[in-house]
Amino acid sequence: MTWNRRDVLQASMAGLATAWGLSGSRTHAAPQAVITGGRPRELKADVVIIGAGLGGVAAALAALRNRLRVILTEPTDWIGGQLTSQAVPPDEHMHIETHGANKSYREFRERIRDFYRRNYPLTDFEKNNPKLNPGGGSVSRLCHEPRVALAVLQEMLAPSLANGQCTLLLECEPVSADVTGDTINAVTVVSSRTGTHFHLQAPQFIDASELGDLLPLTKTEFVMGAESKADTKELHAAEKAEPLNQQAFTVCFAAEYRPGENHVIDRPAEYNFWSEYVPDLTPPWSGKLLDYSYSYPRTLVPKKLDFDPTLKPTKALNLFVYRQIISAKQFLPGSIFGDVTLVNWPQNDYLLGPLVGVSKEEAAKHVARAKQLSLSLLYWLQTAAPRADGGTGYPELLLRADIMGTEDGLAKYPYIREARRIKALFTITEEHVGRENRALVTNVSPKDAKPFDFQDSVGVGYYHLDLHPSTGGNNYIDTTSLPFQIPLKALVPQRMKNLLAACKNIGTTHLSNGCYRLHPVEWGIGEAAGCLAAYNHLRETTSHQIAETPKLLESFQKVIRGQGVETHWPA
C-alpha cells in the first residue's frame, strides 16, 4: 500500500481521536486552497488564527498537536511577537524553571538554550550550564537574542508547515470579516508585500493579534483603556473611565558596546524635543525623560539608575545589564566582539498617544514619533549621557540593526502592553489577582491574602500588576499580585459563538491586564485557546457549552492537563 501525505495526516488524526476516547470523529487533510486566476485567494481550515505572536504561535502548536488544520497569519515577517518582532526578552517569575507555566513553554525555553549550545561557541562551562542565560541580563533567567527565539519557533512549526497541516501567511493583516449574526464565516487578510487578498474560512477563529484587530472587524463587543472604579470596583481603578488612557508602548532597539570605536548616529530630527521633554504625569515624573532618574514604580519617589556598558560596579541598577542579551564572556575568546543590551527602558516609553481608538493615520504618527524617541535616547546615550569616569556620552555604542532585522535598527513592531479587550463571559479584575485588593475583599491582612480559585482554570501565571505610565497622564501603577490562574470564561466573548481571544485581548481590565500580558502567561492563554478549538472540533461542542457545562469543562480540563497544561499552583 502506498501512503501519501493526506493518508498519513488522516491516520494520525484518527489515532488522536482514539486517544481522546472519540469515535467517528471528523478528520481533515491540509488547509484547502481554491485557486482563482492562477493565485490562491480562498483558504479553508479548521481554525484561523490571526496574529502569530506568542499567544498565536502557542495556539497554533496546540491545535496542530491535536491534528487540526491551521491557518496562521502575521503582520510582520517574524513570528513570535513580543519576544521577536518586538524584541523584548522574557519577563518571568522566580519559579519559571520548575513550575508556574505550561510544559510546552518550558520546553520552548530549553530549546532556546539548546540552540545556543548547538550553534554558538560557548565556553565549556556555559555549554554545560543547565541554567544557561546567554545574555546574563538581570530581568530574566533567559535573556537572549530575538532571532534565536524566532529560529526556535520556526523549528517548532516546521513539521506542520512541511506536511501542509499549517499554512503561515506572513506580512498579512486582517481588513474585513464576513459575519452572520453571532458567527464569523470568514476573515479577509491582505498581503502588505504584494497586495494579494486571502479569504480565510473556518468554523472557528482565534484573535491573537497584538491590538485585538479582529474585534472591531467582527463587531465583537470590547473595551479599551481605563475603566472607572464604579465599573470594576477595583482598588486602584480611576474615578472616571477613559478609553484612550492606555499604557505606554515602546519601540525597542539593541546596542553593542565596542570600546575604542565611534558609532554615533545622525542627530534625530526630533532630538531637540525629546531631549527637553518632561512627561506630564500624576504624580509628577522625576524630571526630563532622557535622564538616569525615573519614578520608582512601587512608591513613585524619584530614583536614580545607572548606565555603564563597561560593566564596572555601579551604585544603582545598571541599565545596560538589565536587559543584556549577549554576554561576550560566556563565549569563546574572540568569537563575540562585545556585549549587547536590549533597550526597553522607562526612557523610551512613548506617552503622547495610544494605538487603539484612534485612526490608522494617527496611530502611524505615534509609532513614527516613538521611533524618534528611541533614536533620540540612543543619540543622548552616545553624546550627552553622564559617564562613570566624569565624561559625557558613549560613542562606542553601536546600533545593531542586524539583531532587529530592520534597516532603521529599531524593532519591527512596537512593544505592546495593552490592547482592545473582549467583553468576556467573565472579566478578571484586580480583586482576583491583586494582593492588597484580595485582602480587602476577604477581610484579611495582605500577607494572609489567598488567590482567587477559578474552577474553570485553563492555565496559571505570576507577575505583579505592572502598569507603565499611560497616555492619559497616570504615572506607574505597580502593586503586588498573588499567583493566579487563567479562567476559561475570560477567553470567550459574551456573544460571538466561534471566536476566542488568545493574547492581551482576553477579559481583563486595564489593571489586571498588567499581570496577564507577560510572555509565559500569553503563551498559556494561547495554548488554552488552541486546545479549546481542538476540543470543540473533535467533540462538536462550542466554547460557550464547555464554559457553562460542568461535565464538559471537567473533561476538557482533564485533556489539557494530560497535555502538560498547569491549571493550579502547587498547594
N, C-alpha and C positions, 0 to 999 in steps of 0.2 A: 504494500500500500504506500502511495506517495502522499506526503503531507505538505501542504503549503502554509503560508503564514496565517491565513484565515482559519485553517483547520486547527493549528496549534493554539491560537488565541481562544477559539471557541471551546476547545478541550480543556484549557486551563481555567476558563470561566465556569465550565461545568463542574470541575473539581472544587472550585471555590464555593459554588452553590451547595455542593455536598457537605463541605466543611461547615457551612452556616446552617446546615440542617434543612435545606430547601429542596424541593423537587419541582420539576417543570419550570424552573426559573428562566427569565429572559436572558439570553446571551447574545452578544453582538460582536461583529468584527470591528475593524478600524473605522474612524470617522469617515463618513462618505462625502465625497466632493461631487457636486453637479457641475459639469463643465458648460460654460456659456461663452460663445465667441472665442473658444480656444483657451480661456483662462478660468480657473476655479473661482466662482462667485458665491456659491452656496455650499455651506458645510454643515453637516449634521453629526451630532454626537449624543452621548448620554448625559453629559453635563458640560456647560460652557462656563469657564472661569475667566472673569475679566480682571486682569491685574496679576502680574507674576512677581509680586514682592514675596516676602517670607510667608505671609498668610496664603497667597495664591499658590506658591510652589508646594507648600505643605498640604494644601487642599488637593492639588493635582496628584501628588505622590500617594496620598491616602486613597483617592478614587481609583488611581491606576493599580494600586496594590490589591484593590477589591474588584479589579477587572472591568471597570467602566471605561468607555471610550471618552476621551477628554479633549476639548479644545481649550487652549490656554493662550491668552493674549497679553501683551505687554507694550506700553507706550514707548519705552526706550529700547535700546539694543542689548541691554543686560537684564537678565532675570535676577531676582534677589532683593530688590527694593532697598530698605534702609541699610542693609549690610553691604550692598554692592554699588548700585547706581547712586545711592545717597551717601555711601562711603563711611557709615558710622560703625565702629567696632561694637560688639555686643555689650549691651548693658544687662547685667545678670546679677542674681542674688548669690549669697555666700554658699548655698548648698548645691549649686548647679551641677557639680561633678558627680553627685550621687543620687539626688532626687529633687523633686520640685519642678520637673519638666518631663515631657514625654520621652520614651525610649528613642524614638526616631530623631528628636532634636539632639540628644546626647550622642547618638551615632553620627549625626551630621558634624558635631563638634570634633569628634575623634577623626573623622575623615579629613578635616582641615589639618589637624596635626599630622596625620599620616601623609597628606600631600606634601607638607614641608619635609618630612623625613625622606620621602621618595625622590623629591625633586630639587631640594636645596642643599648646599654644602654646609650643613650644621656641624657644630663641634660634636665630638663623641658624647660629651655629657648631655647636650641638648637633644641629640638624636635618641638617646636612651631615657630622656626625661619624660615620664608618663604625664606630667602636668606642663608640657611644653607651652610656653607663651611667647610666640615668635617676636612680638614687638616689645614685650616686657612692660607694656602700659599698665598703669595702676587702676584704670577704670574697669578692667575686666581681666579674668584669668586667661583670656584667649584673644588678645589684640593681634590683628593680622591684616594683611592687605585685602582690599575689596576684590581684586581679580582672583585671589585664591578661593574665596567663598564662591565666586562666580564659577570657577572651574569645577568645584566640588558639586555644586547644584546641577551644573550641566551634566556631569558624570552620573548623578543620581537619576536624571531624566533620560539619559541616553538610550537605555534598552527600549523604553516605551516609544521614543521617537523613531528608533530604528525599525521596530515592528509595526509602526503605524497606529498604535493604540492611542498615541498622543499627537496632536497637531499643535505646534507652537507658532504663533503669529507675533513676531517682534515688530516694534515700531508701528503698532496699530492701536488706535484709540476709538472708543465707542462714540457713535454720533447719533444713533437713533435706536428706538426699540418698537417692536410690534407687540402690543398688549391688548388682550381681550379681558375686560373685567379685572379679575384678581390674578390673571395668569399671563406670564410672559411667553410669547410664542417664539420670538427671535430678537436678536440684537445685531445691529449692523456696525461694523468697525471699518475704519478707513486706514490704509497704509500712509503714513506721513512721508514715506520714501517714494512710493510710486503712484499714490492717489487711488489705488485699487480698493474697491469696496467689497467686503465679505459679509454675507448674510448668514449669521450663525443661528442654527436651530437646535433645540434640545428640550427635553421635558423638564430639566432643572438648570438653574443659573446660580452662580455664586459671584457676589461682588467682593472682590479682593483688591479693588483699586485703592490708591493711596488717599483719594479725597472722597470716596463714595460716589463715583461718577455715575453708576447705574441708577442711583436713587431718583434724581430728577428726571432722567430719561424714561424711566418706567413709571413715573408718578407714584413711587413708593413714599409713604409719609416718612419724614425725617426731621431732626432738629440739628441745629448747629450753634456754635458759640456757647455763651454762658447762660445757664438757666437762673431763675430767681429762687430765693430761699422759699418763697411761697409755693413754687412749683415742686421743689425736690425735698424740702425740709432738711437740707444739708447744713452742717455746722459752718462750713466756710463758703457757702454759696453767696452770691451777690444779692443785694436787695432788689435789684431790677434786672430782668432778663435782657441780654444784649447779644443777639445772634452774630454780630460782626466782631465781638470780643473773643478772639481766638489766640491760642498760644503762638508765640513767635515761631517762624520757620527759619532754617539755616542753610546756606549754601556752603558746603564743606570743601576743603582742599587739603592736599598733602604737601609738606615741606621737608626737605632734607638739609641737614647741616653739613656743609662742605668747607672745612677750615682752609683759610688762605685764598678762597675764591670769591668773586663778586658776581652775584646773580640778581642785582636789584632790577625789578620790573619797571616799565614805564609808569610814570605818575598817573594813577587812575583819574578819569575825568571828574569824578565826584569826591576826590580826596579832600578838598577844602571843606566840603560839607561834613563828611564823616569824621574828619579829624577834630572838629569842633562840636560834634553832636552830643547833646546830653539828653538821654531818654526822659520823657515826661511821664513819670510813673508815680503811683501812690501805693505805699510810702515812697519817698524820693529815692532815686538811684544814687549811687555813690559819687557821681561826677560824670566826666566825659566817658563815653563808651569805649573809645580806644585808649585804654589805660589798664594798668595791672590791678586796679581796685574794682570791686563789684559789690553788690548786695549779697551777703551770705544768705542763702535760701531759707534756712530754718528760722533765723532771727531778724533778717533784713538789715542788720547792722553792717556798715561798710567794712569790708575785709580786703586785705592785700594778698594778691597772688604773686608768684614769681615766674620768671621765664629765663631759662639758661640752657641753650642747646649743647653746651659743653658738658653737661651732666654733673657739674660740680655741686656739692651740697648747697641747698637753698634753705632760707628761713621758713618759707611758706611753700605751698604746693607748687611744684614746677610744672607749668602748663605744657612744656614740651614732652615731659614723661607721661602726663595724664592720659593721653590717647596715642602714645607712641606705637606705631605699627611695624617698624623694623628696628631691631636692636642689633647693631653690627657685631657686638661682642659674642652673640650667640652663633655666629657663622665663622667658618674658617678664615684666618687672616688673609686679607686681600681679596676675598670673594665678594664682599659687600662694602661699598665705599663709605657710606655714612649712615647715621641714624635718621629715621624718618618719623615725623609726627603727623597726626591727622587733626586738623584744626576745626573743631566743633566746640566752640567756647561761648561764654556769655558775650564776648566782644563781637561776635558776628551773628548773634541772634537778630533777626530783622523784625522790627516792631511797627513799621509805618502803614501796614495794611494786611488784610487776610487774603487767602487764595480761594476761599469758597464764599458764596453770597455776593460776589462781585462779577462784573463782566470779564470775559476772556481777555479783553484788552487791558483792563485794569490789573488783572492777575499777572499778565505778562510784564506789565510795567513794574510791579512789585518784585518779580523774580529778577528783572534786569537791575533794579536798584540793590537788591540783596547781593547780587554778584559784585556790584561796585563796592558794597560794604566789605565783602570778604577780600577783594583785591586791595582795598584801602587798608584793611587790617594787616595784610602781608606787607604792603609798602611801608606802613608805620613800623612794623617789626624790623624791616630791613634798614630803615633810615632814621627813625626817631625814638624807638623804644629804649628806655634806660638799660644799660648793660651792667652786669655784676662788677665789671672792672672799672666802672665810672664813666665809660664812654656812652655813645648812643648808637643804636642800630646794629643789626646783624646782617650785613650784606651777604654773608656766607649762606643765607637761606635760599635754597633752590626750589622753585615751584615745580613739583613733579607731575606734570600733565600726563605722563605715560601711566602713572598709577591710577589716575581718574579716567583714562581712556578718552580724553577730550582735547580739543585744540586750545581752549582758553585756560586749561589747567584746573578748572573747577568741576565739582561733581556733576554728573549727567542730570541729576534731578535734585530739587531741594529736599532737605531732611524735613519730613512732615511729622508734626506732633499731634495734629488734631484734624479731623475730617467731619464730613456730614455723618450723622449717626441715625440709624433706623429707629423709628418708634416700634419697639420690640414688644413681644409678649411679656417680657419682664425687663425692667431697667435697673441696672446696678447703680447704687448711689454710694456716697461717702459713708452712709450709715452701715453698709455691708462690709466695707473694707478698711475704713479709717479707724485707727486705734482709739483716738480721742472721741470720735463720734460713736463708735461701738460702746465705749464706756458710758457715754451719756445716755444712750437709749436702753442700755441693760442695767443701769444704776450700779456700776462697779467702778473701781479705780482704773485708770488707764493700764496699769501693769497687770491687772487681772482680767482685762478685756479678752474675749474669745471671738474668733472669726465667725461670721455667719455660715451656717451649714446648708449648702444648696443641695437639695435632694436630687436635682436634675443635673448635677455636676458632670461636665464632659472634659475637664482639664483643670490645671492648677497654675498658680503663678505667685510671684512675690516681688514687690518693689514698692518703695514709698510713693505716696501721692506727690508726684513731681511735676508741677506746673511752672513752666518758664514764664517770664514776663509776657504780657499779652498786648494785642493790638488795641485793646480798649483802655490801656493805661494801668493795668494791675502789675505790681511787682510780683516776685515769686510767691506762689502758694505751695508750701512744702510741709508736709506733715507725715508722721509715721503711719504705716499700714500694718495689717496682720496678714499672714499667709492666707491667700484667698483661692477661690475656685471660679471656674468659668461655667455659669449656668447655661444649659442648652437654650432656654427660652430667650436669652439675650441675643442669640444668633438668628432668631426667627421673627420676621416682620409681623405686625399685628394683622395685616390684611392680605398681603401678597402671598400666594399659595406655593409658588415654586421658586422662591428666591431666598438665599441665605447670605448673611454677612460673614466675612472672613478676615477682617482686618481691624483698623481703628474705627470702623463704621458700625460696630455692634451696639447693643443697647446699653450704653454707659451714659454718664453725664460729663459735662465739661470737667468736673473734678475727678470722678472715678476713672475717667479715661487716662488720667495722669499715671496710673499704675498698670493699666491694661495695654499700653501702647508699646511696651518694650519687646525686644527680639524674641525671647523664648515664649512669651505669652502670645504674641501674634502668631508664632508657629503653631502653638497649641490650639488657638482659635481656628486657624486654617485647617489643621488636621481633623478637628472635630467636624467642621463643615464638610470636608471631603468624605469622611466616614458616614456622616448623616445622609449625604446624597447617595452614597453606595447602598446604604441600608434601605432607603426609600425605593431605590431602583429594584433591588433584589426581592424586597418584601411587598412591593407595590403599595407602599404607605405614603403618607405625607409628613412633613416636618411637624405640622400642627397636630396631627394624630399622635405622633410619638411624644410630643411635649405634653399632651393632655391625657394620655392613656398610661397609667402606671405600669401595666404589664409590658407594653411595648417599650416604654422607657427603660425598664429593668433589663429587658432583653437587649436593647441597644447598648446600654452601659456594659453589660457582660461581654458583648462582642468587642467593644473598643478597648476594654481592659485587657482582653486577650491579645490585642494588637499592640500593647505597650503604652496605652494612654493612662496617665495617672489622673484619677478623679478625686483623690483625697490626699491630704497631707498625713504623714505618719502621726499616730497619736502621741 
